[in-house]
């Protein structure tokens, strides 16, 4: 899968996820309470949502080895979500790292 195909896949998943009125309602609540600690909630909701797709394998908070060129003093890290469109052992994963701040409106407006 190419980088462009991965980007299209992620955008498609996020669009479908954000079309759910229950998710949008929760995001509006987060916005109204001016919170910036909602990343774990988003990880769990996205993990569940992605896992409902047939033939998709998804994991959350996966331990990974960092690129030592960028992080020379770090031995490990966690990736928020990884998923693959295949359950084969040699699957090309898409790595998704989420960064959540108090400004949730951009996510609400994504669709």
Phi, psi and omega in degrees: 000137181275167178300320180295318178297320177299316180298318178296318179299312181296315179299318180297316179297312181297321179298311179298318179300314184282349175283345179289120184296328177296318178295315180299321178296317179294322177295321177296322176297315178302316179298316183294334181263002175052050182264152172234016183247039185253012182295317180298319178302313181297319178301311183295314180298316179293320178301312180298313181301312181295322182294342179283348178281138179293144177062029176242133177251129182224143176222153181241146178053056181273130177290137181218160176267124181287159174286111185291348175290325182267326183231074188296335183257013182248133182261336180208164178203170175241140176258132185304305180220139168232142177210160181220147178279005184223152176258013178293159179289333179257063185266139174279115182274151168253126180261130182235117179251125183258141175231113184247133178234186179295336183274093182266348186302323180299322178290319177299321182280354186303325179266000000 
